[in-house]
Amino acid sequence: MTIDGILNSARDGRLLSKQEAVALLNIQNSSKDFYHLISLANELTRSEFNGKGFIFAQIGLNAEPCSVNCKFCSMGRDHYVMDSIWKKDINSILSEAKNLIHSGIHDLFLMTTADYPVSDFMNVAKRVKEILPDDIRLVANIGDFDYATALKLKEIGCTGAYHICRLREGIDTTAIPEKRIRTLDAITKAGLELYYCVEPIGPEHSYEEIADEMLRARDYHVGVMAVMRRVPVKGTPLYENGRISFVELSKIAAVARVVTRPHRAMNAHEPVQMSLICGVNQLYAEVGANPRDNISKTENNRGLAVEDIKQLLADAGYEVSF
């Protein structure tokens, strides 16, 4: 089937195969097909999501060496390159959460390294939930966990969890892919919303690998889908592999939008304006530790503020309402 045939089929609502997803990913970024692809992704998002843009915010709760030792992460135990080591106290977390809430957000993520004690995270999440308005979702971004823990997360007020099987999991990380998948199953079985992302995408990843994760997300019926490029942090093992361009990231986002068919929002990370005409309608503000940064307070370096995100979405013609 031609590219136009694949795109027309997707417009008609048919779910695309892996082979068709790979064909879309292989589109040349300067070609006519590229513009047909991003036009469809843009059309789907603006019509199906009613022209609405969404702001998510994430607080990194700790900057500490992590035993999962991801080769792309600034906090890997064997190559820790953060400028400091710390764990936020509850008062700091609540203060940051209040500031983000006041700024205007839709979903609040709490992120930790894999070694952060689950019981400590539960205590933090409970306290944050107490100050969180009912219309803001609370999302856990933590290490692997079982079904019983998923139920406890839901009980204390988490509405969802960000969890993925990362590209080359078990090769570029010490995580076990099967354990990651068991966590995905626990999240959905417990009735938590699963947030998924194809990441961290680097120049060495094949389109087949990328398509596999798009289809995995679709199999879980995700409401919020994302794609993220790897940021090469100096001192990490994958630094020399470099990065993909923002144009490539935006194309991958468009393919993910068309293939995965999320029902609430589509994200590309880190925020890039061109992705907002490629099917993306959701971006992240970040404070605290960030695995793509060597400055432990990412709000002073890579992380964008809520107001920055609002402006990007508004400039792209999205309505941001709360």
N, C-alpha and C positions, 0 to 999 in steps of 0.2 A: 504494500500500500504506500502511496505517496505521502509526504509530510502533510499536505493539505487534506488528504483523505483521513489521516490519523486525527488531525485537528478537528475536522468536521464531525468525525465520529465521536470525539470527546465532547464537542458542543452539543451533540444530540443526547449526551448522557451515558454513553457506553463506557465502561471501565476499561482502561487500556492494559495491555499485556506488558510483560517485562521487555519483550523485543521492541514494542512500540515506544516504551519509555526510553530505551537506549537510543532508538532512532531520533527521538526528539533531543536528547542530550547531545547527540552528534551533530546537530545543526551548527553550521559555521556562524560565528557571532557577527559577521558583517554581511550576511546573506539576506535575501528577501524572506526566506523561511523564518529567520530569527524574528523579524518584525511581525510575521503572522502568528508566531508562537506567543510573543509577549502581548500582542493585541488580544488574543483569546484569554490568556491568564488575567489580564486587566479587566476584560469584559466580565468574566465569571465572578471575580471578586467584587466588582462594583455593583453588579446586579444581584448576586446571591447574598451579599453581606450589606445590601442597602446603602452603599456608599459610606459606611461607618468605619472609622479608624479606632484602634485600641492601643492603649498604653499599659504595658506591663513594667513592673519594677522589681529588681532583685537586690537583696541585701546579702552580701557574703559575710557569714557569721564568724569565720576564723581564717587565719593565714598561718598554716602549720604544715610541716612535712607530712606527706600522705603516702601510705604504704602501697597503694595501687600503682604509683610510680609511672603514670602516663607520660609517654615520651614527648608529648606536646604541651604539658602543663607546667606552669611556673612553680607549682608546689609539690612536684614529685620528690619523694624522700631522697633519692640519690642525686638529684640535680637541682635542689631548691635554690631559686634565684630571686625570691621575693626580698624586698628591702628590710623586712622585719618579720618577727613571729609574734602572733597575738591571738587571743580569743575575746570577742566582744562581750562585755558584761550586759546584763539585762536592761539596765537603764539606758545604755547607749543604743541598744537595739530598738527599744521602745521609742526613743527620741527620733531615731532615723525613720522608723515606721510612721510616726505621727507626721513628720515632715513630708514624706511621700504621699500619705493620705491627703494631707492638706493641699498638696500640689495638684492632685487629681490623677488617679490611676484606676485601672479596672481590675488587675490581678496583682497580688503581691507574692513574690517568691522568696523563700528563705533557703539559702544555699550553704552547704558545709562540705568539707572534705569527707572522704569515705570513712575515716577513723573517728570522726566526731561522735561521741556517745549518743545513741538513739534516745536514751532517757533524758539527756540534757537537751536534745533537740525538742523533745515532747514538752518539756517545761517551758522552753522559749516560745514554742508555737502556741501553747495555751495562753500565755501572757499577751502575745501579739493578737490573738483572736479576740481577747477581751476588749481591745480598743479598735478593732476593725469594724467598719460599717458593714451591715448585712449584704450590701450589694458589691462588695469587693471580695473576690475569691482569694483563698489562702492556699499556696502551693508549696509542697515540700520538694526540695532538690537535694537529695542525700544519697548515701551509698545504697547497696543492695539490702533488701529486707524481705521478710516472709509475709504470709497472708495475715497472721495474727497482728503483726506490726502495722500492716495496711489498715486493718480494722481499727486499731488504736489511733492511728493518724486521723481517720475519719471521725472517730468519737470525740477527739479533742478539737475538731473544727476545721481540719484541712479539707478542702474541697477537691484537691487533685494533687498529682505528683508529676514532676518532670523526670523522665527516665528513658534511657535509650540503650540500644546495642550499638556502640560506637563503631565507626569504620576501623577495621582491623583490630577489633577487640580481641584481647588475648595475645596479640602480636605487639602492638604499640602500647599495650597496657598489661598489667598482670591480672586483670579481671577475667573471670571465666564466662564466656558468652552464654552458656546454658544457665548460669546463675542470673545474669542480666535478664534473660528471657523469663525466668521464673518470677523475677520481681515485676516485670511487665504484666504477667498473668495475675499476680497477687493484687496489683493496683486495680486492674479492671474487674476482677472477681469481687473485690471489696466495694465496688461502686464509686471509686475515686475517678476523677477525670484524668486521663493520660495525656500529657503534653509530649509530643515527639519531635525529633529533629534529626536530619542527616548531618552528622558532624563527627570530627572536625575535618572538613574537606581540604585536601592538599593536592598539588599538581600530580602526585603519584597515584592517586586513587582512580580506578577505572570507572567508566560509566556503568558497567555492570554492577559493581559494588554499590554505587550510589543508587541505582534503580532498585536493587534488592531492599534497601532500607526504606525507600518510598513505598514499596509494596507492603513491607512489614507494617508500616504506619497505617496504610489503608486497611489491612487486615484487622487492625485494632479499632477501626472506625474513629480515628482521632478527630476531635473538634478543632484543635489548634495544631497546625503543622509548621515546621521551620526547617531552614537550611542554614548552616554556619560554615564559614571558611576558617581554616586554621590560621591563627596569627602566630608567626614564628617569633618566639621569645628567645632572645639571645641567651645562650647557656643551656637551653633544653636540647635533647638529642636530635629532634627533628628540625632544628633551626635552619640548617643548611638546605633543607628541602624546599624552602621558599613558600610562596603563597599563590593562590589563584587570583585573578583580577576581579574587580567588582562587577565588570560586565559578565564574566563567567558565573559569578555567584548569582547575579540577577537572572541569568538564563536558567540556571539550575532551580532557582526559586520558581520561575514560571513553569518549568516542567513539573516540579513537585505539586504546584497548585492544580495543574491539569490532571495529573496522574492520581494524586492522593485524594482529592476532593474533600478537604476539611470542611466542616459545616459551620465554623465560627470565625476563624481568623487564619491568616498566613503571615509568617515572619521570615525575614532574612537578617542574619546577624554576622558581624556588627552592623549597626544601622548604616544604610547607604541610600541616598535619595533616589538613585535611578531604579532601585528595586520596587519603588512605589508605583511605577507604571508597568510592572511585571507580575502583578497579582498579589503583592505584599500590602497588607493594611494594618500591620501590628509591629511595633518596635519596642525595645527595652531601654529603660533607664537603669543604671547600676551604681551601687555604692558598696564600699567594703572590698573584700578580696575578690579577685577576678583571675581565673587560671590563664588568661591571655595577656596578663600584665605583670610587670615586675615591681610596680608601685602598689603597695598593699591597700592603699585607699584609692581605688580606681577612679573615684569621682574627681580626683585631682589629676587624672591622666587620660586613660582611654574611655572611661565610662561617661555617657551623656546624662544630662539632667532631664527631669520630666519636661521642663519648659522647652528644651531642645527638641525633644520627641514631638511635643505638641506642634511646634513650628514646622517640622518636617512633614507631618501628616497634613497639616492645614495647607501648606504649600502644594501638596499633591492633590488637593481637592477633597480630602476626606473630612467627614464630619466627626468631631470628637465630642461626645456628650457623656454625662454621668448621671 
